Amino acid sequence: MSLILSIETATTVCSVALHHSGTLIAHTALCMDRSHSEYLMPIIETLLENSNYDRKSLAAIAVSGGPGSYTGLRIGTAVGKGLCYGLNVPLIAVCTLEAMAYGMRPFVDGNTLLCPAIDARRTAIYTLIADQVGQIQCPPHVALLDSKVYQDGLPNQPLLFFGDGALKCKTFLTEKKNIRFIAQVVPSAIQIGHLAFAKFQQQLWADVAHYRPCYLSQFQEK
């Protein structure tokens, strides 16, 4: 049985999902800043209870692997690793940006490139560029939006920036007519779980003892 619990804590949203063989069973999201440390475990326990499963039914734990909030990723990873140790099940790490792009794919045409944008503070975002079928055109990186080099290096075909960094992008990229912006998109454990199932089938586990999220840039305290 491939019952996978997925945890997404890369932004202010605390999201947990349960998938069976890649099919969504249940999902809970709490949109409260700095809520991860207090509410993540209660959300997990309630989700399992309401789905008529217990921890021992889980075949793997999936976590959002970043980039994103240092504190959020650290909490999600610690909880995920703790569950893996206690249950003796594998850990699966899924790139946060790839999961965001996966979730947006059904809503764009085949010519549009997807650019998930997570706020990295100041004039920077965490982003990647993917096509509509999920091929990564530019891997996860920190983009300095006020850099002319970055702006001139963007493709000329239609681009969609989406996520909590999208409005920041709009401020700096407003003159580019091939770019659209959607701010009301957040990473979700639903997409983490979908991608985690493919990794589960291929046994692409993370090393529980040594795994660390992909922060991309040095942590900066608010």
Secondary structure, DSSP 8 states (H G I E B T S, - for coil): --EEEEEE-SSSEEEEEEEETTEEEEEEEEE-TT-HHHHHHHHHHHHHHHTT--GGG-SEEEEE--SS-HHHHHHHHHHHHHHHHHHT--EEEE-HHHHHHHHHGGGS-TT-EEEEEEE-STTEEEEEEE-TTS-EEEEEEEEETT-HHHHHTS-SS-EEEESTTHHHHHHHHTT-TTEEEE------HHHHHHHHHHHHHTT--B-TTT------S-----
